Amino acid sequence: MEKQEFVMTEEQQKKLLESMQPVPMIMLQCGNPPSQQENANRAWERLGKEMGFQHMTVTPLADKGDRFFLATPTQPQPDGAADCKEVGDGK
């Protein structure tokens, strides 16, 4: 399945960036808090479920802006879907 272009909302981007902030170590006897990478992976996974893409397939589209990216959809998107469009992966 080819990757498609997705665009997250400003609110989705804000939540994603907030999830990647370092977590202070408050209670060492309870174990280490999740790492920034673990938090980022979970945030992308949530966004993928919300928007319909496989979170481990994300590729940024920096030339279009911070909210644009390519990813493999979990299901084929209907024609005319507002939040994504099919693009080639260059292969």
Residue frames as qw, qx, qy, qz and C-alpha x, y, z in Angstrom:
[[0.000, 0.891, 0.454, 0.000, 0.00, 0.00, 0.00],
 [0.412, 0.492, -0.024, 0.767, 1.36, 3.41, -0.93],
 [0.266, -0.363, -0.445, 0.774, 1.94, 6.10, 1.62],
 [0.043, 0.805, 0.470, 0.359, -0.47, 9.00, 1.78],
 [0.182, 0.331, -0.228, 0.898, -0.04, 12.58, 2.82],
 [0.398, -0.679, -0.609, 0.103, -1.63, 13.51, 6.16],
 [0.086, 0.521, -0.149, 0.836, -2.04, 16.87, 7.85],
 [0.387, -0.446, -0.703, 0.396, -2.51, 17.09, 11.60],
 [0.133, -0.903, -0.278, -0.301, -4.42, 19.95, 13.16],
 [0.120, 0.657, -0.405, 0.624, -2.67, 22.57, 15.28],
 [0.688, -0.498, 0.272, -0.451, -4.30, 21.01, 18.36],
 [0.997, 0.014, -0.034, 0.062, -3.01, 17.54, 17.43],
 [0.594, 0.528, -0.314, 0.519, 0.46, 18.99, 16.89],
 [0.244, -0.678, 0.356, -0.595, 0.34, 20.73, 20.28],
 [0.884, -0.342, 0.189, -0.256, -0.59, 17.46, 22.04],
 [0.924, 0.254, -0.144, 0.247, 2.15, 15.59, 20.19],
 [0.356, 0.619, -0.359, 0.601, 4.81, 18.13, 21.17],
 [0.495, -0.612, 0.311, -0.533, 3.62, 18.25, 24.79],
 [0.979, -0.171, 0.028, -0.104, 3.87, 14.46, 25.04],
 [0.809, 0.360, -0.230, 0.404, 7.56, 14.62, 24.10],
 [0.123, -0.820, 0.322, -0.458, 8.57, 16.85, 27.01],
 [0.403, 0.212, -0.808, 0.374, 10.88, 15.30, 29.62],
 [0.687, -0.583, -0.326, -0.287, 9.19, 13.86, 32.69],
 [0.105, -0.679, 0.570, -0.451, 10.78, 14.64, 36.07],
 [0.609, -0.040, -0.778, 0.146, 11.86, 11.70, 38.19],
 [0.441, -0.597, 0.136, -0.656, 9.73, 12.20, 41.30],
 [0.803, -0.372, 0.362, -0.292, 9.50, 8.76, 42.86],
 [0.262, 0.553, -0.779, -0.134, 12.53, 6.61, 42.18],
 [0.357, -0.118, 0.890, -0.258, 11.17, 3.64, 44.16],
 [0.698, 0.441, 0.392, -0.406, 8.33, 3.36, 41.61],
 [0.714, 0.220, 0.504, 0.434, 10.78, 2.92, 38.73],
 [0.198, -0.215, 0.290, 0.911, 11.90, 5.22, 35.99],
 [0.494, 0.596, 0.270, -0.573, 9.27, 7.26, 34.13],
 [0.765, 0.477, 0.381, 0.204, 8.81, 6.56, 30.43],
 [0.445, -0.233, 0.280, 0.818, 11.53, 8.07, 28.24],
 [0.276, 0.560, -0.066, -0.778, 10.85, 10.93, 25.85],
 [0.212, 0.218, -0.799, -0.519, 11.13, 8.42, 22.99],
 [0.021, -0.293, -0.951, 0.096, 8.55, 6.10, 24.58],
 [0.182, 0.598, 0.436, -0.647, 6.21, 9.05, 25.15],
 [0.252, 0.479, -0.385, -0.748, 6.69, 10.20, 21.54],
 [0.133, 0.026, -0.936, -0.326, 5.99, 6.69, 20.20],
 [0.064, 0.457, 0.832, -0.309, 2.79, 6.46, 22.25],
 [0.211, 0.610, 0.148, -0.749, 1.67, 9.89, 21.06],
 [0.251, 0.343, -0.630, -0.650, 2.24, 8.94, 17.40],
 [0.054, -0.163, -0.983, -0.072, 0.39, 5.68, 17.99],
 [0.159, 0.569, 0.611, -0.528, -2.63, 7.57, 19.41],
 [0.252, 0.580, -0.173, -0.756, -2.53, 10.02, 16.50],
 [0.128, 0.179, -0.861, -0.458, -2.32, 7.12, 14.04],
 [0.054, 0.377, 0.915, -0.133, -5.41, 5.50, 15.51],
 [0.172, 0.652, 0.350, -0.650, -7.24, 8.84, 15.43],
 [0.290, 0.644, -0.284, -0.649, -6.25, 9.72, 11.84],
 [0.916, 0.292, 0.211, -0.177, -6.05, 6.21, 10.34],
 [0.552, 0.681, -0.476, 0.067, -2.35, 5.59, 9.67],
 [0.914, -0.168, -0.246, 0.276, 0.33, 3.14, 10.80],
 [0.284, -0.952, 0.096, 0.053, 2.36, 5.18, 13.28],
 [0.666, -0.445, 0.437, 0.410, 5.70, 3.46, 12.59],
 [0.614, 0.391, 0.482, 0.487, 5.56, 4.45, 8.89],
 [0.038, 0.966, 0.179, -0.182, 5.58, 8.24, 9.36],
 [0.606, 0.114, 0.177, 0.767, 7.93, 10.30, 7.20],
 [0.047, -0.721, -0.233, 0.651, 8.03, 14.08, 7.71],
 [0.462, 0.640, 0.387, 0.477, 7.33, 16.51, 4.87],
 [0.392, -0.540, -0.171, 0.725, 9.39, 19.41, 6.21],
 [0.178, 0.054, 0.385, 0.904, 9.18, 21.34, 2.93],
 [0.248, -0.556, -0.592, -0.528, 5.41, 21.64, 3.46],
 [0.364, -0.613, 0.200, -0.672, 5.45, 22.46, 7.19],
 [0.099, -0.318, 0.841, -0.427, 5.61, 20.79, 10.58],
 [0.642, 0.081, 0.501, -0.574, 2.07, 19.40, 10.45],
 [0.784, 0.442, -0.239, -0.365, 2.49, 17.51, 7.13],
 [0.333, -0.436, 0.835, 0.041, 3.75, 13.94, 6.85],
 [0.655, 0.192, -0.605, -0.410, 3.52, 10.75, 4.82],
 [0.407, -0.228, 0.815, -0.344, 2.31, 7.50, 6.35],
 [0.232, -0.076, -0.906, -0.346, 0.80, 4.20, 5.31],
 [0.577, -0.251, 0.028, -0.777, -2.95, 4.27, 5.95],
 [0.370, -0.104, 0.870, -0.308, -4.49, 1.55, 8.09],
 [0.522, 0.493, 0.694, -0.056, -7.36, 1.34, 5.61],
 [0.302, 0.304, 0.455, 0.781, -7.73, 2.76, 2.12],
 [0.078, 0.422, 0.298, -0.853, -9.10, 6.30, 2.37],
 [0.461, 0.666, 0.586, -0.024, -12.24, 7.14, 0.37],
 [0.407, 0.403, 0.298, 0.763, -11.79, 9.38, -2.67],
 [0.091, -0.734, -0.156, -0.655, -11.89, 13.03, -1.70],
 [0.653, -0.547, -0.410, 0.325, -10.85, 12.46, 1.93],
 [0.007, -0.975, -0.013, -0.224, -10.19, 15.88, 3.42],
 [0.505, -0.801, 0.319, 0.046, -7.24, 14.99, 5.65],
 [0.543, -0.375, 0.660, 0.358, -5.03, 13.00, 3.30],
 [0.695, 0.614, -0.148, -0.344, -4.18, 12.27, -0.31],
 [0.938, -0.023, 0.267, 0.221, -2.38, 9.38, -1.99],
 [0.190, 0.873, -0.419, -0.164, 1.19, 10.02, -3.11],
 [0.883, 0.286, -0.347, 0.134, 3.94, 7.83, -4.47],
 [0.704, -0.673, 0.153, 0.170, 6.77, 6.73, -2.19],
 [0.097, 0.837, -0.483, -0.237, 9.42, 7.27, -4.85],
 [0.517, -0.241, 0.809, 0.142, 9.92, 3.58, -5.66]]
